[in-house]
Each structure stands twice: as structure tokens, then as C-alpha cells.
């Protein structure tokens, strides 16, 4: 019996219209993502990566084509999205932020408390539960966003460069924490990044996009065994070759878009 993809996208195109002109952000995107797969989207700036995530999140509508997200449990939300920044609600405490999606679904208070406490502990924020976002560092705010997304138990997790604004040390720490939680939950993740290192560390598969209008033009299967860390990625010859190939792809797309 053939496995049903968790995310299935068919001939998806997105065109934005403004003041009599039009801009094609995405063109003829067709792809499947398996249940539990961690997929990174890599492409030049402005190639439509965020637009694709916003469509999957229901924040934008495709101009042409369609997509489907396979639902396992009827009471589970289809998706949660983690943004690069501004993802936390400033007037709620850390604990209230993590519990927000659960409370919006009107789940029993006991379940809300259990899930919130569990994910606060997983991201190391249990001691900071009563603080407000203004009292947190950038890395801690992203921990809140990640805990909230996983606590809500969505079918898929959409992540738009969540670590891009962080320093290298915090970035490495959060990447490891994300992989630790993902290895337990096996959520289907679609993750945008401009960092080739990050994509190689996190991914089962990397999808390479063209410059605008964004198209999927290649993919790379990352078969380095898990669990893996950045040292292993950088020391592995195959990963080094993949890094160079992806780098060359990005350079070609950027240069081609300027011609």
C-alpha cells in the first residue's frame, strides 16, 4: 500500500498584483513530503520560500494549483508556524505563550498544564515561566516559540528562518534542542534557512529553489546518520561536497537573476 504524503503540493503558482503590475513569486511548485520528514528549503533571497510557507499556513492563497495536508487526528491542528522573530505575544508570560494554542482549542486544564510544563522543561525555560517576553533574550524568545509550536501538537510544523537573528552559540544550542524534540515527536517539518550548514545538520532532504519566480529545481538527500552534530557535518567529506554544490547553486541563481 502506497504511503500517503503528509504534505502534497500540485502545480502551485502564486502571483501578486499591485497597481496594474504583477510579480510571480512561485511557479509550478509540485512536491510531496513524507510523514515525519524534516525538509529544508534553500534558495536565494526573494525566491518565494516564505510565501510558500504562508500558503501552507493558510495565510495566503495560491493563484493556481493546490495542496493538501494529511490529517491524522481530527482534534489536531493542521499546522503551527515559527517565525524568524516577533513570534511571542508580549502581554502573556512565557507559560501563557506556550499554552496559548492549547487554550484556544479549549483543551482540559490538566492537559494544558501537563503539555506546557513538559515543553517548557524541554527547552530549559521552566525557571522562567512567569516572565514576560520583554525580560527575555532573543534566544529565549525563540525557545518560547518552539515550545508553543510543539505543545500545540500540529500535523506539520512550518519554520521560517527561526534562528537567523541569533548569534552562533545560541543558534547551535537551539538547533540541538530542536533536533532533540523532533526526534521524540517525529513531526513533519518544513524549514526555511539561508544557512547551508544548518540545512545539512537538520535535514533529511534539502529542496533547492530557483531565483524569482521560485521553482523547485533540485533536491539533496542527507543520509548522514542521526543523531548528528555540526562537528560531524563539517568533518564529513560527502557533506563538504554537498555544501559546495549548494553554494554553487545559490551563486548561479543570484548571478542569473541579475542578468
C-alpha positions as CSV (number, residue, x, y, z in Angstrom):
1,X,0.0,0.0,0.0
2,X,1.5,3.3,-1.1
3,X,2.2,5.8,1.7
4,X,0.1,9.0,1.7
5,X,2.3,12.1,1.7
6,X,1.9,14.3,4.8
7,X,2.2,17.4,2.5
8,X,1.3,17.2,-1.1
9,X,1.6,20.3,-3.4
10,X,0.4,20.2,-7.0
11,X,1.3,22.8,-9.7
12,X,1.2,25.7,-7.2
13,X,1.8,29.2,-8.6
14,X,1.5,32.5,-6.7
15,X,1.2,35.9,-8.4
16,X,0.9,39.2,-6.5
17,X,-0.9,42.0,-8.2
18,X,-0.3,45.7,-7.3
19,X,-1.2,48.9,-9.1
20,X,-1.6,47.4,-12.5
21,X,1.5,45.2,-12.4
22,X,2.2,41.7,-11.3
23,X,5.0,39.7,-9.7
24,X,5.3,36.0,-9.9
25,X,6.6,34.7,-6.5
26,X,6.2,31.0,-7.1
27,X,5.8,29.0,-10.3
28,X,4.6,25.4,-10.7
29,X,5.6,24.0,-7.4
30,X,5.0,20.3,-7.2
31,X,6.3,18.2,-4.3
32,X,5.5,15.6,-1.7
33,X,6.8,15.5,1.9
34,X,6.5,12.3,3.9
35,X,5.1,11.9,7.4
36,X,7.9,12.7,9.9
37,X,10.3,14.0,7.3
38,X,12.5,17.1,8.1
39,X,12.8,19.1,4.9
40,X,14.8,22.3,4.4
41,X,14.0,24.9,1.7
42,X,17.2,26.7,0.5
43,X,17.2,29.3,-2.2
44,X,18.3,32.9,-2.9
45,X,16.6,35.8,-1.2
46,X,13.2,36.7,-2.7
47,X,12.6,33.3,-4.3
48,X,9.3,32.8,-2.6
49,X,10.2,30.5,0.3
50,X,8.3,32.4,2.9
51,X,5.3,32.8,0.5
52,X,5.2,29.0,0.2
53,X,5.1,28.6,3.9
54,X,2.4,31.3,4.3
55,X,0.3,29.4,1.7
56,X,0.7,26.1,3.7
57,X,-0.2,28.0,6.9
58,X,-3.4,29.4,5.3
59,X,-2.2,33.0,5.4
60,X,-2.1,33.3,1.6
61,X,-4.0,31.7,-1.2
62,X,-2.4,30.1,-4.3
63,X,-3.2,31.8,-7.6
64,X,-3.1,28.4,-9.4
65,X,-2.7,24.8,-8.1
66,X,-3.5,23.3,-4.7
67,X,-2.0,21.5,-1.8
68,X,-3.2,19.1,0.9
69,X,-2.1,18.2,4.4
70,X,-3.0,14.7,5.6
71,X,-4.8,14.8,8.9
72,X,-4.1,12.0,11.4
73,X,-6.2,13.1,14.3
74,X,-9.3,15.2,13.9
75,X,-8.7,17.2,17.0
76,X,-5.1,18.1,16.0
77,X,-4.4,21.5,14.3
78,X,-3.1,21.2,10.7
79,X,-0.1,23.4,11.3
80,X,1.9,25.6,13.6
81,X,4.3,28.3,12.3
82,X,7.5,29.6,13.9
83,X,8.7,32.9,12.5
84,X,12.2,34.5,12.5
85,X,11.1,36.9,15.2
86,X,8.1,38.6,16.8
87,X,6.6,35.3,17.4
88,X,5.8,35.7,21.1
89,X,2.8,37.6,22.5
90,X,4.2,40.4,24.6
91,X,1.4,40.7,27.1
92,X,1.5,37.0,28.0
93,X,4.0,35.3,30.3
94,X,6.3,32.5,28.9
95,X,4.0,29.9,30.3
96,X,0.9,31.6,28.9
97,X,2.6,31.9,25.5
98,X,3.4,28.2,25.4
99,X,-0.1,27.3,26.5
100,X,-1.8,29.7,24.0
101,X,-2.7,27.3,21.2
102,X,-3.9,24.7,23.7
103,X,-6.1,27.1,25.4
104,X,-7.5,28.3,22.1
105,X,-8.5,24.7,21.4
106,X,-10.3,24.6,24.8
107,X,-8.4,21.5,26.0
108,X,-8.8,20.4,29.6
109,X,-6.8,22.4,32.0
110,X,-4.9,19.4,33.2
111,X,-3.7,18.5,29.7
112,X,-2.8,22.2,29.0
113,X,-0.7,22.3,32.2
114,X,1.0,18.9,31.5
115,X,1.9,19.7,27.9
116,X,3.0,23.3,28.8
117,X,5.2,22.1,31.7
118,X,6.7,19.3,29.5
119,X,7.8,21.6,26.7
120,X,9.0,24.4,29.0
121,X,11.3,21.8,30.5
122,X,12.4,20.5,27.1
123,X,13.6,24.0,26.1
124,X,15.0,24.8,29.5
125,X,12.6,27.6,30.4
126,X,10.8,26.1,33.4
127,X,12.5,28.6,35.7
128,X,11.4,31.5,33.5
129,X,7.7,30.5,33.2
130,X,6.4,33.6,34.9
131,X,8.5,36.2,33.0
132,X,7.2,38.3,30.1
133,X,8.9,38.5,26.7
134,X,10.4,41.9,27.4
135,X,12.5,40.2,30.1
136,X,13.9,37.5,27.7
137,X,16.8,37.4,25.3
138,X,16.3,36.7,21.6
139,X,17.3,33.1,22.1
140,X,14.9,32.6,24.9
141,X,12.0,34.1,22.9
142,X,12.7,31.6,20.1
143,X,12.6,28.8,22.7
144,X,9.2,30.0,23.7
145,X,8.0,29.9,20.0
146,X,9.4,26.4,19.5
147,X,7.8,25.1,22.8
148,X,4.5,26.6,21.8
149,X,4.6,25.1,18.4
150,X,5.4,21.6,19.6
151,X,3.0,21.8,22.6
152,X,0.1,22.5,20.2
153,X,0.8,19.1,18.6
154,X,0.2,20.1,14.9
155,X,0.2,17.8,11.9
156,X,3.0,19.8,10.4
157,X,5.5,22.4,11.7
158,X,6.5,25.3,9.4
159,X,9.6,27.2,10.4
160,X,10.7,30.4,8.7
161,X,14.4,31.1,9.5
162,X,13.7,30.8,13.2
163,X,17.4,31.1,14.2
164,X,18.6,33.6,11.6
165,X,18.8,36.6,14.1
166,X,20.7,34.7,16.8
167,X,24.4,34.6,17.5
168,X,26.3,31.4,16.5
169,X,26.4,30.0,20.1
170,X,22.7,30.4,20.6
171,X,22.0,29.1,17.1
172,X,23.9,25.9,17.7
173,X,22.2,25.3,21.1
174,X,18.7,25.8,19.6
175,X,19.4,23.6,16.6
176,X,20.4,20.8,19.0
177,X,17.3,21.4,21.2
178,X,15.0,21.4,18.1
179,X,16.5,18.1,16.9
180,X,16.1,16.6,20.3
181,X,12.4,17.5,20.4
182,X,11.8,16.5,16.8
183,X,13.5,13.1,17.4
184,X,10.8,12.4,20.1
185,X,7.8,13.8,18.3
186,X,8.8,13.0,14.6
187,X,6.8,15.9,13.4
188,X,6.8,16.7,9.7
189,X,8.9,19.9,9.4
190,X,9.3,22.3,6.5
191,X,12.1,24.7,7.5
192,X,13.4,27.7,5.6
193,X,17.1,28.6,6.0
194,X,19.8,30.6,4.2
195,X,22.5,28.7,6.1
196,X,23.8,25.7,4.2
197,X,25.4,24.3,7.4
198,X,22.1,24.5,9.2
199,X,20.3,22.7,6.3
200,X,22.9,19.9,6.3
201,X,22.6,19.5,10.1
202,X,18.8,19.4,10.3
203,X,17.5,17.9,7.1
204,X,16.5,14.5,5.8
205,X,16.2,16.3,2.4
206,X,17.1,19.7,1.1
207,X,15.0,21.3,-1.7
208,X,16.8,23.8,-3.8
209,X,14.8,26.7,-5.2
210,X,15.5,29.0,-8.2
211,X,15.5,32.8,-8.1
212,X,12.1,34.5,-8.6
213,X,9.8,33.1,-9.6
214,X,10.6,30.3,-7.2
215,X,10.7,26.8,-8.6
216,X,12.0,23.5,-7.0
217,X,14.9,22.7,-9.3
218,X,16.9,20.1,-7.3
219,X,17.0,18.1,-4.1
220,X,19.7,16.6,-1.9
221,X,19.1,13.6,0.3
222,X,21.1,13.9,3.5
223,X,21.9,10.4,4.7
224,X,24.4,11.2,7.5
225,X,23.2,9.0,10.4
226,X,21.2,10.6,13.2
227,X,21.8,11.8,15.9
228,X,24.3,14.2,14.2
229,X,26.0,17.4,15.3
230,X,27.7,20.3,13.5
231,X,31.2,18.9,14.0
232,X,30.2,15.6,12.3
233,X,28.6,17.5,9.4
234,X,31.7,19.7,8.8
235,X,34.1,16.7,9.1
236,X,32.2,14.5,6.6
237,X,33.5,14.5,3.1
238,X,30.2,13.9,1.4
239,X,28.6,16.8,3.4
240,X,31.5,19.0,2.4
241,X,30.8,18.2,-1.3
242,X,27.1,18.9,-0.8
243,X,28.0,22.2,0.8
244,X,30.0,23.2,-2.2
245,X,27.2,22.1,-4.6
246,X,24.6,24.0,-2.8
247,X,26.8,27.1,-2.5
248,X,27.4,26.9,-6.3
249,X,23.7,26.6,-6.9
250,X,23.0,29.7,-4.9
251,X,25.7,31.7,-6.6
252,X,24.4,30.7,-10.0
253,X,20.8,31.6,-9.2
254,X,21.8,35.0,-7.7
255,X,24.0,35.8,-10.7
256,X,21.4,34.6,-13.1
257,X,18.7,36.8,-11.6
258,X,20.9,39.9,-12.2
259,X,21.4,39.3,-15.9
